[in-house]
Amino acid sequence: FRSNLILSGADQEINGKTINPSWQHSGGVDWDGNVYVIERDAHRIVKLSPKLDKFLLQLGTTNVKGNDATHFNLPSGIAILHNGNIIVTDGYGNNRVVMFDKSGKFIKQVGKGAGGPEDKGTGPGEWNLPHKLAVDADENLYVIDREGHRLEVFDKNLNFIREIRNDWNPWDVNISRKGTDGIGWIADHKDERVLKFSLKDGKILAVWGKQGWGPGEFDWVHGIVVDSKGAVYAADTYGQRIQKFAQGGTSSTQQ
């Protein structure tokens, strides 16, 4: 597919450090169009205006890791609710999921304890690397427990509802912005593939992909997004590209 660059930025100096594009691990957009960039190895998340030219908020402390209300340890994913609450998977270093209000005030966390490698667990609200997350129309949160090979589902107040397991090693999950069709998408590292699944029961509805660098193949498939027309965009780390898959089975790639 052909694409035209319409906006760039998020490369300015903020709180004494220029954002490093090599470790912008993930990000999000709120309902006002503001952009959130996860700078994983700097242990922070920065909020920018829709044009990426104004710094608005920082979560975490620049270049300082920790497990309290003002620090992260290699954060990995983010979602922003309609009321402005911010949900962060503080995953690589801290096995916890954290909620902040729109001003950045800590509300609560879900984890086994204080957060850290020793905190790994397999029970409800416990984690073995909470990686990324998605939100449905009811603002239920579908959070990837990456090395636990499952999704944990929470309500908008971070109360545990259930878990979803299947034959996968999920690295990213996405639900359309509308979020009402009951369908989710998984970037599955287990067999380097993309999965379409039912949010209700986790049943896999469609599968495609395999290890490789050809069309419809992946090498560390790490990110996935679906647009308003149902097209799926999948990004793989070592393939260093995004592939677009349209309804009806056609695909194209951008190097």
N, C-alpha and C positions, 0 to 999 in steps of 0.2 A: 504494500500500500504506500501511497505517496503522502508525505506529511510536510506541513509548513510550520516553521517555528513562529509562534505568536507571542511568546513572552519568555524571558529568562531573567535570572537574578539569584537571590539567596547566596551570594558570594561576598557579601560585605563583612566588615569587621564588626563583631558584636561582643560586648563585654570582654574586650581584650583579646579576642581570637577571631580570625577569619574562618568562616565555615569551610570545612574540608569536603569537597565534592566526592572524594573517594569513599567516605563513610557516611553519606546521607542514606542511612539504611532503609528508611521508609518515611512516610509522611501522611498527611491528611488535609482535608479542606472542611471548614465548618460551614454552617448554613448562611453565613454572611460573606462567604468567599475568602476568608482569611486562610492562609497556608501555614501548616505546621511541618517543620523539618526536623527529623530525628538525626542528630549528629552522634551516632552511636559511640564512637571511641572518645568523644569529648564528654560523654555522660550527660548530655543535655538535649532539650527540645526547644526550638525557637519558633515563635509565632510571628508571621509577617503579614503585612497588608496584602490585599488581592493582587496588587501590581508588583509585589515582592520588593518594594522600595522602602518600606517603613518597618522598623522593628517594634513589636507590640508587647511581647511577653517572653520570658524564659522560664522553663521548668528545669530543675536540676542545677547543679553548680558546675561551671565551666572547668573541665579537666580534673574534677575531683569526684571520685566515686564514693558511694556510701549506700546505706539502706534505710535512711530516715525520710522525713517528709520533704526535705530540700535537696536530696541527692538520689541519683540513679547509679546503676552499675551495668553499663552496656544495654541501654533500653532498645527495644526492637520494633514495637508497633504502637499504633495510636488510632483512636476513634473519638469523634466529637458528637455529642448528642444535641438535640434541638434546643435544650435549655442552656447549652454552653458547657456542660460538664465534660471533662476530658478524661478518657480512659487510656492508660498506658500499660503495655506489657513490658515490665522491667525484667527482661528475660535472661539474657546471657549470663549476667553476674548475679542477679537476684531473682529467685524463683517466686515472683509475686506479680499481681496485677493491682494497679493503683488508680484511684479516682481523685480528681481535683475539680474544683469549681472553675467557672470561666475566668476568675481573677488569678487562678493558680494556687488557691488555698487547698491544702490537703484535706480530703474528706474521709477516705478509708482505704484499706488495702485488703486483698485476698491472697493468702499464702499460709504456709504451714507455721511460720514463726516470724523472725525478724527479716528473713530474706538472705539467700546465699546458697552456695553449692551444697552445703549440708542440709538444706531445707527441702530437698527433692522429696516428692511424695506422689502417691497414686490415688489418693482419696479425693472426694469432692472438695474443690477449692484448693487442691494441692497441685504442684507443677513439676515437670521435668523440662524446663525451658519453654515458658509461655512466649510465643513468637510473634504472631500477628492476630488480628481480629476483624470481625465484620459485624454490622448492625442491620437488623431487619426492620420492617415497617412499624412493629410494636416496640422498637428499640431494645429488643433482646440482643444480647451480646454473644457472639459465637467466637470463642477464644481458642486458638490452636495451642495445645499442649504438645509441642513438637516431638520431643523424644518420648513422650507418653503415648504417641500415635493416636491421639483422640482430639475431639473438640469438647470443650466444656461450655455449657450454655448458662448465661446469667440474665437476670432482668436488668432494667436500667439503673437499679440501685445496687447492683453487684451482689444480688442474692442468688445463690446457686439454684438452678432448675433441674438440669440433667446433663448427661454426657452422651456423645455420639461417637461410636467406634465403628471402624470398618477396616478393610484390607488396604491401608494406606499409611504413609509417613508424611502427613501434611506440613507444608512449609508456609503456605499462604491460603487465605480464604477470602472470598468476595461475594457480596450480595449486591444486586443492582440498587442504585440510589432510591428508587421507588420502593423496592423491597417487599412487594406484595404477592409475588408469584410463587413463593414457597420453594424457590430454587437457589442453591448455592454452588460455588465453583471452588475447586481445590487445586492448588499447585502441589503435586504429589511427587516427592523425591524418591519414593520407594522404587518405582519403575520409570522415573522421568516421564511423567504423563500429566494430562489435565483431566479432571473428573468433574462431571456434572452430578449433583446429588440433591436429594430431597431434604429440606430442612426439618421436616416432620420426623423422619425416622432414620435418616442417614443413608438410605438406599441409593446406590450408585445408578444413575440413569443413562450416562454416556461416558465413554472413555476414549481418549486418543493420545498418541505420542509414544516415544521410546527414546532410549539413549542415542544421542547422535547430534550432528550439526546440519542435517538436511532439513527440508521443509517438514514441519510437523514433528520434528525431533527436538530434544532438549538436553542440555548439559547443566545440571543443577538448576532446575526450574524453581525460581525463588519468589516470583511475584505474579499476581493475577488480578485483572480488573475486567468488569463487564460494563459496556456502555448502555445508553438509553435505547439503542436499537437492537440490543442482544448480542452484539459482537463481543468476542472475548479476546483480551490482550494478555499474552503470557510472556514473561521475561525470564531468561535463563542467565545465570551468573557467568559461566565459562564460555557460553556461546556468544555473550556480549551483544545481545540483540533482543528486540521485541517482535513477537509474531502475532498477527491478527487473524482470528478465525471467525468467519461470518456464518450466519445461519444458512444451512444448505450445504455446508461442507467445504466451501472454498476457503483458501488461506493465502496469505502473502507475508513476506518478511521485510523487516527493516534492519539493515546491518548497523 
